[in-house]
Amino acid sequence: MPKATKLVKVASKLEHELLAAIVKGAASPSIVDPKELSKIGRIVHNAIVQLSQNGLTAPFKLTTVFTHCISNLGAPEQDLRMFLNTVSSIAGSKDQKVLLKVAKEKETLVGILNEASKQLGSGTVELRKFNEIVEKNREAGDVPKPLAETHKDYDGEPEQGIMCESLPTIMSVSRGVQGVWIIGAMEGVGKSTLGLQLAIEVQEKIPVLYYDVDGTGEQWVCYRVTQAVGTEQFEEATKNLYYRPSIASLDADLLAYKAPAMIVIDSIQTLPYDAKHRRSSVDSWLNTFKALTNKGYTVLVISELSREGQYKESSGINYAGALNAELEEVEPGVEGSDIRFIVKKNRHGPRKGHIATLTRNQHSPFWLEEI
């Protein structure tokens, strides 16, 4: 079912500007719901819709709109004349870009109002959702520019992501950690170990926000770090690594740590979700993480695999990552088995498939090395 739209009567000035945008062709009639308009505004809007259905296209002549309103919709002539005079004045004094901006701002306000209503109903505050609505509508209203203008100094070489020295083959194939990385595996194979290892190396260069939604616990994460790098290196390995026991602080953390920064989610299946719509909830989280990469964040997502070898809960995970990798034991069920690093999707390079085999360091069991 389509989402219900929160309808609020728009101010008189905004009503005139929106109808001027529609008349001039800067916005579609669907930008406004008739119930948001005054009585005379609804008549004018209805006239434009009917004229469109009869084959007329914007810009609409206000004399035609006036005639249709009088002849077919029974509009009061004096009120209609005054209303259309105001619309005409706005349409004549503001160009299409300005009117389009007004229309997009109205759409943004409605989106924010709907999101606020949704959050009030659920009792969950997610401030980033409001930012996503604003940014999405801002981008939709931007006039596109040619790549020749936006990339004047492009030298033909894409930027590399963050390089981790312990995994040279993986870094070479992927061009470094960037965008959304998704690492999937069965339980106990080593996906959390690899995720923490990447976090330790990345934190040498940028802040890393580590969300332990799987419930490993802060003390055990600290223990794993010491088992990876040694007690004497613990401080150096965690000076830019920020532990969080849940995702609840994400909005505040993003305000405190602007991009570039890395976000580690262990794991996506244990994030908060709507019990009735679990799959769509996982997809919603993925959309949030992809949106954060557009701001310059890097996101590492740990995911469980089903017995059939598929990402649990969401087929959208297959399409979300810049790099999707799966870990597979060489000898399933054998303790200490080596691990195949299999690339299922590689947006930044041509190579896929089994690209490296990892083994646990004999002295540091929570540190993986390429064979």
N, C-alpha and C positions, 0 to 999 in steps of 0.2 A: 504494500500500500504506500502511496506517496506520503511524504511527511506533511503534517498539517502546518499551515503558514499562519503565523500570528499576524492578525490584521489590526492596524491602528489607523485612524483617520489622519491623513497627512495635512500639514499646515497649508493654508491658502496659497502662500508664495510658492511652496514646493509643488503643489498641485498644478499651478500655472506653468511652472518650469518643466515639469514632467510631460505635460500635454504639448508644450512647445517643442520639446525634444522629439516626441512622437510625430507631430505634424511636420517637422523639418526632416525627419528620417534619421535622426541621431540615435533613436532608440525604438525598439519594437513596442507595440501596444501591450505586450505581455509584461513589460517592466512594471506595470502597476495593476493591481486588482481593482475592479470597479467599486468594490465595497470600501476601499480606502479613500474614495473620492466623495466630494459633495454631490448633492442631487444634480446640479447643472453640469458638474464635471463628469458624472456617470453618463449623462446624455451625450456629451461631446465624445467621450471615449467610445461609447456604443456606436455612434455615427461613424467614427474612423474605422472601427472594426468592420462594420457593415460595408463601408465603401471599399475596404481592402478585399472583402469577400466578393465584391462585384468587379474586381479587377483593377481598381485604382491603386497606385503606389505613391509613396512619399517622394518628394514633399507634397503635402495635400494643400490645395487652395482653401483658405478659410471661408471664402464665399460658397464653395461647394459644401463644406461642412455645415455652414450656417443654413443653407437651403435644405439639406437632408434633415437636420435637427428640427426645423420648422415643419417641413412637409410630411415627414415620416415618423417623427418621434414626439411630436406635440410639445416642443420646448417653448417656454414663455419667452417671447421675442425680446423684451427689454432686458431681462436678466441674461439671456444668451448673448445679446449684442455686447453688453458690458464685459462679460466673461471672455468672449473671443477677442475683444479689443486688447485686453490685457495679455492674452496668449500671443496675439499678433505682435505686440510691442516687445515682448521677450524674444520671440523668434527672430525679429528683425534686428535686435540689438546684441544678441549673443550668437557666436558661431557654433558649429556642430561639436567641436572639441569640448567647449564649455558645457554645452547641454548634455553631451555624453557623460562628462564627469559628474554632473548632477544626478543623472540616472544611475550611474554606478555607485555613487555614494548612498543613494536611497536603497539600492539593492544590498549594500554592505550593512546598513542599519537594520534592515529586515533580518538578514542573516544573524547578526549579533543578537537581536531580540529573540529570535527562535532558539538560538543556542543558550541564551540566558534562561529562557523558559524551560528548556530541556534539563539544564543543570539544576535549576530550582526543584524540578520534579524528582530528579534522582538524588539530590543532596550531595552531589559531587562537584567540586569546583575545579575546572581545568582551564586556567587562564590562557594557555597556549592556543586553545581552540578559537578564541577571539582574534588573536594575532593571525592565525591561519586564514580566517575569513577576510580580514582586512587586506592581507597580502595577496590572497587569491584574486580579489576583486580589483586591487590596484594593478596587478599584472595584466588582468583581462582588459583594463582600460588603457594600458600603455600602447602608444603607436609603435609598431615594430620598426626596427632599424636594420639596414643591411649588415651582414657579417663583415663586409669590407670596412664598415665604419666602426663597429664595436670591437673588432680585432685587427686594428691597423698594424700592429707590430708582430702579428702571428708568424712564427718561424717554421711551422710545420711539425713541431714536436710537442705533443700534449704534456701537461704537467704530470710529474710523478707524485704518487701518494707518499705516505710515511713509510720509510724503509726500515725493516727489522733485520738486523745483522744475523740473527740466529737461524733465519729461514731464507737463505739466499735464492734458492730455486723458485720458491713460492713467490718471493718478492719480484723476481725477474719476470715471471709469467704474468703476474697481476699488475705490474707497474706500481707496486706499493699499496698499502692500505688506504683506501679512499672510497667515498660514497658510502653505500650500505654493503657491508660484508655479512654473509650469512653462513654460519658453520653448523652443519647438522650431523648427528650421529645417534646411534643407539645408546641406551643408558650404560655408563661406565667405560666407554671407549676412550674418552679423553678430550671431549669438546670443551669442557670447562677449564681443563688444564691448559689447552692451547689458547683459549680466550684470555685467561689470566696472564699467560706468557706474553701475548701480544700487547696487553694493557701495560705490563711492566716495561716493555721496550718503548712503546709509544709515549709513556709518561715522561720519558727523558726529553721529549721535544715539545709536547703540548699537554694541558691538563686532561686527565682521564676521569670521567664520572662512571663509577662501577656500580651498577644496580643489581644486587644479589636477590632478585625476586624469587629465586629457587629455594632460598632459605638455608644456604650453606652456613651462614653466620659469620660475624666479623672476626671472631677469634680464629675460626678455622680458615678463613681467607688469609689472615696473617700467617698462620701456620704453613699454608701452602706456599706463600711467598718465600718464607724461610727455607722450605724444602726445595724451592726452585733456585734461589740465588745464594743461600747461606745466611746465617744470622748476622754476620758482620756486614753484609750488603743490604740488610733489610731497610734501613733508613734511606739509603740512596735509591732503592727500587720502589719506594712508596712516597717520596717527597712531593710528587705531583699526582698521586693516585687518591681519589676521594671515594670512600665506601658509602653506599646507601643500602639499607635493608629492604627498601621498597621503592616503587616508582613515584610515590606520592609527592616527593619533593622536586620532581622534574622541573616544574614551571619556575620555582624559586632558584633552582640550580642553573637554569639557562640564563636567568637574569644576572646571576653572580659570575658565571663563566661564559663569556661571549666566545664565538668562534674565532680562531680555530680551537676546537676541543674535541675529544672523543667520548662517545657514549657507549658503554658496554651493557648489554641486556642479557642476563642469564637467569631464566630463559624466556622466550616470547610466549610460550604456552602457559606460564604462570603469572603473566600480567593480569591486572584486574579486567574483567570482562562481563558482559551482559549474559547471564545464564541462558536466556531464551535465544540469543543470537551470538553464540560464541564465535562462529566462523567469521561473521561480519565484524565482530569486535577485534579479532586478530588482524583482519585486513585494515581496520581503522588505525590500529597501532602502526602497521607498516606504512600507511600513508603519512602518518605523523613523522615517522623516522625519515622517510624520503624527503618530506618538506624541510626537515632540519638540515639535510645535506645541501639543499639549495642555499642555505644561510652560511655554509662553510663548515658545518660539523661533519665528523666522521662517525658512523654508527656500526658497531659490531653486534650482531644478533646471534645468540646461541639458540638452536632449535632442536627439539626432540624429533627423531624419526620413528615412524610406525614400523611394525614387523615387516611390512611390504617394502620398506625403504623409502617411504614418502614423508614429506614434512607433515607433522601432525596439525590438524585443525584448519589449515588454509592452503588452498592451491595457489593463492596469491603470492606466497613466499617464493615460488618458482620464478616469478617475474620481478620481484622487488629488489633483488641484489645487483650491485655492480659485479660482485663475485659471489657465486653460490658454490660452496664446497661441502663435501661429505667425507667423514672419517670412517674408515672401514678396517677392522682388524684383519691382519694377514692370516692369523690362526684364531678364528672365533672361539671365545670361551677359554683360551689359554692365557693365564696371568702373565703380564709383561709382553704380550704379543706386540710386534711392530704394527704400525698403522699406515694404511694407504691414505694419502691426501688426494682426493678425486675432485677435480673441478667440473661442475655440471654446467656452469654458466660463467662466461668471462667477458664482460662488456668492454674491457680495456686491452684485450689481447686476443690473438687467434687460437692459443692453445687451450685445449680442454682434455678431460680424461685424467688418468693416473699420472700425475706429474712429479710426485715425490713420495718417498717412504720415510716415516718418522719413527724414531726409537726413543725410549726414555733414557736420559742420562743416568749412568750407573750410580753416580754419586748424588745426583739431584733428581729424584723421581718425579718431581712436578715440572720438569723442563724437558721439552722435546727437541730432538736434533734430526736434521736430515741425514740419511744414510748415503 
